[in-house]
């Protein structure tokens, strides 16, 4: 069994050697090969960024995402994650720029709209936040967080009845959503 595995491995090595010989003579394959290598390096840097972010080492996470973007700037999720790191550091304006880029690259990225709404809300721009939550809900009507966040924004603008409707919907979608119950209760209290 191990002899067969070794033979299979040697065949794979030979296959890769032959493929590399072809790459050396074919400019189209050289470009594709370089792109593939860059994508692998960028993916590794992205993974490092995620690990740093999970460890709450946001500055190193941002550095890793910056390096990934420099090598391969076409992945929306890298901008999205870097935006989340900037958001957590309190740099809402840079977070918004990254969410904008993530949306530009992937217009159906509902989480980018939701998070951009949070960033706008942190800057006091509840109207823009609501537009982003609306888009997130349009793209993903089962996203309880988007309803909850829109409810918060509506509440800040004094539209308490809409806020309650949004909290109701968030609870309907996720009956375990404790914060939605709390916010709905406090909003009912404000209504009198």
Helices and strands as residue ranges (DSSP letters): H 2-25, H 27-54, H 58-71, H 76-89, H 92-105, H 110-122, H 126-139, H 144-156, H 160-173, H 178-191
